[in-house]
Amino acid sequence: MNERDWLAERFEAHRTHLRAVAYRMLGSASEADDAVQEAWLRLGRADSGGVENLGGWLTTVVGRVCLDMLRSRSSRREAPLDANLPEPLGGQAGGGDPEQEALLADAVGPALLVVLDALAPAERLAFVLHDTFGVPFAEIAPIVGRSPAAARQLASRARRRVRGIAPAPAADVGGQRAVVDAFLAAARGGDFDALLAVLDPEVVLRADGVAVKAAAARRGSGAPPLSPEVRGAAAVAETFSGRAGAAQPARIDGAAGAVWAPGGEPRAAFRFEVAHGRVVAIELVADPARLRQLDLEVLAG
């Protein structure tokens, strides 16, 4: 085995972890893959012989790449996502209940990606790396260009914001389904106003790379282009108006959703995040590998 093959084998052993880090940082499967690929390229250019902890080194590299991508994403918007958020209430950094901190960390995943989008890039990185993946603040500090104490404060501030603006717990599956059913009915009927009524003004639609490519292949049929990320009620309503006719109600990972399953084979899943009676996020999953990972149950219409 030559050196590059040996290095590739070691990298592959960490790929799943790196992709999980990048996905929670970026909220996009395709961007997460891009970040992991960039980490591989940087590893190939680095002197890896002196790296004692390759997993830690790669996590740091992915963190830096994601931070750059988040900052670039923010700079393309007219205003930062968190520009109008209230400042969090007081509280000492690191002074929370350890059990509650663990529960909060476990909750960080697709359901809170919209909330994480409200954080400044450095806050999001510090919170995700520390609270979800247990990366020490001493290792986070150089990534964000702060001291370990300042990195701890970033994570603490992010933690308070997550507590303050997270969507309501998804315990009322019946209520969720009513909202999702209303969304699907409005989409099928092309009722734009009804779609706007059920969508949060700041709703976010995210689609994975397979879904984007499939939509592009259907352009000849008059279907509009699908972007990896669509923001705002009007844009999301326009994307779905007159469509979703073949989507069936489903329970996905215990929450209300929808699935397109021609011939009984799931080809696309729609994961909905519902808060306060409105859809705040939709994730379109068409990647077969990701579909197989979902706990998916098709429901009667």
C-alpha positions as CSV (number, residue, x, y, z in Angstrom):
1,M,0.0,0.0,0.0
2,N,1.5,3.4,-1.0
3,E,1.4,6.4,1.2
4,R,-1.6,8.0,-0.5
5,D,-3.7,4.9,-0.3
6,W,-2.7,4.5,3.4
7,L,-3.8,8.2,4.0
8,A,-7.0,7.7,2.2
9,E,-7.8,4.7,4.3
10,R,-7.3,6.6,7.5
11,F,-9.4,9.5,6.2
12,E,-12.3,7.2,5.3
13,A,-12.3,6.0,8.9
14,H,-13.2,9.5,10.0
15,R,-15.5,10.5,7.1
16,T,-18.8,9.7,8.8
17,H,-17.9,11.8,11.9
18,L,-16.6,14.7,9.7
19,R,-19.8,14.7,7.6
20,A,-21.9,14.8,10.8
21,V,-19.9,17.8,12.1
22,A,-20.2,19.6,8.7
23,Y,-24.0,18.8,8.4
24,R,-24.8,20.2,11.8
25,M,-22.7,23.2,11.1
26,L,-24.1,23.9,7.6
27,G,-27.6,22.3,7.6
28,S,-27.0,21.1,4.0
29,A,-25.9,17.6,3.0
30,S,-24.4,18.8,-0.3
31,E,-22.4,21.6,1.4
32,A,-21.3,19.1,4.1
33,D,-19.9,16.8,1.4
34,D,-18.1,19.8,-0.1
35,A,-16.6,20.6,3.3
36,V,-15.4,17.1,3.9
37,Q,-13.9,17.0,0.4
38,E,-12.0,20.2,1.1
39,A,-10.7,18.6,4.3
40,W,-9.4,15.7,2.2
41,L,-7.7,18.1,-0.2
42,R,-6.1,20.0,2.6
43,L,-4.9,16.7,4.2
44,G,-3.2,15.8,0.9
45,R,-1.4,19.1,0.9
46,A,-0.3,18.9,4.5
47,D,2.6,17.2,6.2
48,S,0.4,14.5,7.8
49,G,3.4,12.6,9.2
50,G,3.6,15.0,12.2
51,V,-0.1,14.7,13.0
52,E,-0.6,12.6,16.1
53,N,-4.4,12.9,16.4
54,L,-5.7,12.7,12.8
55,G,-9.3,12.8,13.9
56,G,-8.9,15.9,15.9
57,W,-6.8,17.5,13.1
58,L,-9.5,16.8,10.6
59,T,-12.3,18.0,12.8
60,T,-10.4,21.3,13.2
61,V,-10.0,21.6,9.4
62,V,-13.7,20.8,8.8
63,G,-14.6,23.4,11.4
64,R,-12.5,26.0,9.7
65,V,-13.9,25.2,6.3
66,C,-17.5,25.4,7.7
67,L,-16.8,28.6,9.4
68,D,-15.6,30.2,6.2
69,M,-18.7,28.8,4.3
70,L,-21.0,30.2,7.0
71,R,-19.3,33.6,6.9
72,S,-19.5,33.6,3.1
73,R,-23.2,32.7,3.3
74,S,-23.9,35.5,5.8
75,S,-22.1,38.1,3.6
76,R,-24.3,37.3,0.7
77,R,-27.5,38.2,2.7
78,E,-28.7,41.7,3.0
79,A,-28.5,41.4,6.8
80,P,-27.2,38.8,9.3
81,L,-29.8,36.3,10.3
82,D,-29.4,37.2,13.9
83,A,-29.6,41.0,13.4
84,N,-33.1,41.3,14.8
85,L,-32.9,38.7,17.5
86,P,-33.2,39.9,21.2
87,E,-30.1,39.6,23.2
88,P,-30.1,36.5,25.4
89,L,-31.0,36.8,29.1
90,G,-28.2,36.6,31.6
91,G,-26.5,33.5,33.0
92,Q,-23.0,32.4,33.7
93,A,-21.1,30.6,31.0
94,G,-20.8,26.9,31.7
95,G,-23.1,27.2,34.8
96,G,-26.0,25.1,33.6
97,D,-27.4,21.8,34.8
98,P,-25.2,19.0,33.3
99,E,-28.2,16.8,32.7
100,Q,-30.0,19.6,30.9
101,E,-26.9,20.4,28.9
102,A,-26.7,16.8,27.7
103,L,-30.3,16.7,26.7
104,L,-29.8,20.0,24.8
105,A,-26.8,18.6,23.0
106,D,-28.7,15.4,22.0
107,A,-31.5,17.6,20.6
108,V,-29.2,19.4,18.2
109,G,-29.8,17.9,14.8
110,P,-32.1,18.5,11.8
111,A,-35.0,19.7,14.0
112,L,-32.9,22.6,15.2
113,L,-31.0,23.6,12.1
114,V,-33.4,26.5,11.5
115,V,-32.7,27.7,15.0
116,L,-28.9,27.3,14.5
117,D,-29.2,29.5,11.4
118,A,-30.1,32.4,13.7
119,L,-26.6,32.2,15.4
120,A,-23.6,34.1,14.3
121,P,-21.1,31.7,12.5
122,A,-18.6,31.7,15.4
123,E,-21.4,31.0,17.9
124,R,-22.7,28.2,15.9
125,L,-19.3,26.6,15.5
126,A,-18.5,26.8,19.2
127,F,-21.9,25.5,20.2
128,V,-22.0,22.6,17.7
129,L,-18.4,21.5,18.2
130,H,-18.5,21.6,22.0
131,D,-22.1,20.7,22.9
132,T,-22.7,18.1,20.2
133,F,-19.2,16.6,19.6
134,G,-17.4,17.4,22.9
135,V,-14.5,19.3,21.3
136,P,-12.6,21.2,24.1
137,F,-12.7,24.9,24.0
138,A,-8.9,25.0,23.8
139,E,-9.2,23.4,20.4
140,I,-12.2,25.5,19.3
141,A,-10.4,28.8,20.2
142,P,-7.9,28.8,17.4
143,I,-10.6,28.1,14.8
144,V,-12.6,31.1,15.8
145,G,-9.6,33.3,16.5
146,R,-10.5,33.8,20.2
147,S,-9.2,32.7,23.6
148,P,-10.6,29.5,25.2
149,A,-12.5,31.7,27.6
150,A,-14.1,33.7,24.8
151,A,-14.9,30.5,22.9
152,R,-16.7,29.2,26.0
153,Q,-18.7,32.4,26.1
154,L,-19.6,32.0,22.4
155,A,-21.0,28.5,23.1
156,S,-22.8,29.7,26.2
157,R,-24.5,32.6,24.4
158,A,-25.5,30.2,21.6
159,R,-26.9,27.8,24.1
160,R,-29.1,30.5,25.7
161,R,-30.3,31.6,22.2
162,V,-31.2,28.0,21.3
163,R,-33.2,27.7,24.5
164,G,-34.9,31.0,23.9
165,I,-36.0,30.6,20.3
166,A,-36.2,26.8,19.7
167,P,-39.5,25.6,18.2
168,A,-42.0,24.2,20.6
169,P,-41.4,20.5,21.4
170,A,-42.7,18.2,18.7
171,A,-45.0,16.2,21.0
172,D,-48.3,17.0,19.3
173,V,-47.9,14.8,16.2
174,G,-51.7,15.2,15.5
175,G,-51.3,18.9,15.4
176,Q,-48.3,18.6,13.2
177,R,-50.1,16.4,10.8
178,A,-53.0,18.8,10.5
179,V,-50.6,21.5,9.5
180,V,-48.8,19.2,7.0
181,D,-52.1,18.0,5.5
182,A,-53.2,21.7,5.1
183,F,-49.9,22.4,3.3
184,L,-50.2,19.4,1.0
185,A,-53.9,20.3,0.2
186,A,-52.9,23.9,-0.6
187,A,-49.9,22.7,-2.7
188,R,-52.0,20.2,-4.8
189,G,-54.7,22.8,-5.4
190,G,-52.3,25.5,-6.3
191,D,-53.8,27.7,-3.6
192,F,-51.0,30.2,-3.2
193,D,-52.7,32.2,-0.4
194,A,-53.5,29.0,1.6
195,L,-49.8,28.1,1.3
196,L,-48.8,31.4,2.6
197,A,-51.2,31.0,5.5
198,V,-49.6,27.8,6.6
199,L,-46.0,28.8,6.1
200,D,-43.9,30.8,8.6
201,P,-42.7,34.0,6.9
202,E,-39.1,32.9,7.5
203,V,-39.6,29.3,6.4
204,V,-36.6,27.5,4.9
205,L,-36.7,24.7,2.3
206,R,-33.6,22.6,2.0
207,A,-33.1,20.0,-0.7
208,D,-30.3,17.5,-1.0
209,G,-28.2,17.1,-4.1
210,V,-30.2,14.2,-5.6
211,A,-33.4,16.2,-5.3
212,V,-31.8,19.2,-7.0
213,K,-30.5,17.1,-9.9
214,A,-33.9,15.4,-10.3
215,A,-35.6,18.7,-10.5
216,A,-33.1,19.9,-13.1
217,A,-33.8,16.8,-15.2
218,R,-37.5,17.7,-15.1
219,R,-37.0,21.3,-16.3
220,G,-38.2,20.3,-19.8
221,S,-41.7,19.5,-18.3
222,G,-42.0,23.1,-17.1
223,A,-41.0,22.4,-13.5
224,P,-39.1,25.4,-12.0
225,P,-35.5,25.0,-10.9
226,L,-34.9,23.8,-7.4
227,S,-32.2,25.4,-5.3
228,P,-30.4,23.6,-2.4
229,E,-31.9,26.3,-0.2
230,V,-35.1,28.4,-0.6
231,R,-36.0,31.0,2.0
232,G,-39.2,32.9,2.7
233,A,-42.9,32.0,2.5
234,A,-43.5,33.5,-1.0
235,A,-40.5,31.6,-2.5
236,V,-41.4,28.3,-0.9
237,A,-45.0,28.6,-1.8
238,E,-44.1,29.3,-5.4
239,T,-41.9,26.2,-5.4
240,F,-44.8,23.9,-4.2
241,S,-47.9,25.6,-5.7
242,G,-49.7,23.2,-8.0
243,R,-47.3,20.3,-7.1
244,A,-46.9,17.5,-4.5
245,G,-50.0,15.8,-5.9
246,A,-48.4,12.4,-5.6
247,A,-47.0,13.0,-2.0
248,Q,-48.6,10.8,0.7
249,P,-48.8,11.6,4.4
250,A,-46.1,9.9,6.4
251,R,-44.5,9.7,9.8
252,I,-40.8,10.4,9.5
253,D,-38.6,9.8,12.6
254,G,-41.7,10.2,14.7
255,A,-42.8,13.5,13.2
256,A,-45.4,14.3,10.6
257,G,-44.1,14.4,7.0
258,A,-44.8,13.3,3.5
259,V,-43.3,10.8,1.0
260,W,-43.3,10.3,-2.7
261,A,-43.3,6.5,-3.1
262,P,-44.2,5.4,-6.7
263,G,-44.8,1.6,-6.7
264,G,-44.5,1.6,-2.9
265,E,-40.8,2.5,-3.1
266,P,-39.8,5.8,-1.3
267,R,-38.1,8.1,-3.7
268,A,-38.3,11.3,-1.8
269,A,-39.2,12.3,1.7
270,F,-40.4,15.7,3.0
271,R,-39.4,16.4,6.6
272,F,-41.4,19.2,8.1
273,E,-40.6,21.3,11.2
274,V,-43.8,22.7,12.6
275,A,-43.9,25.4,15.3
276,H,-46.9,27.4,16.6
277,G,-49.2,26.1,13.9
278,R,-47.0,26.9,10.9
279,V,-44.3,25.2,8.8
280,V,-40.9,26.7,9.7
281,A,-38.7,24.3,7.8
282,I,-39.0,21.6,5.1
283,E,-36.2,19.2,4.2
284,L,-36.4,17.4,0.9
285,V,-34.5,14.1,1.0
286,A,-34.0,12.1,-2.2
287,D,-30.6,10.6,-1.6
288,P,-31.2,6.8,-1.5
289,A,-28.6,6.3,1.3
290,R,-30.2,9.0,3.5
291,L,-33.7,7.7,2.7
292,R,-32.7,4.3,4.1
293,Q,-31.6,5.9,7.3
294,L,-35.1,7.4,8.0
295,D,-37.7,5.8,10.2
296,L,-40.4,6.2,7.6
297,E,-44.1,5.0,7.8
298,V,-46.6,5.9,5.1
299,L,-50.0,6.8,6.5
300,A,-53.4,6.6,5.1
301,G,-54.5,9.7,3.3
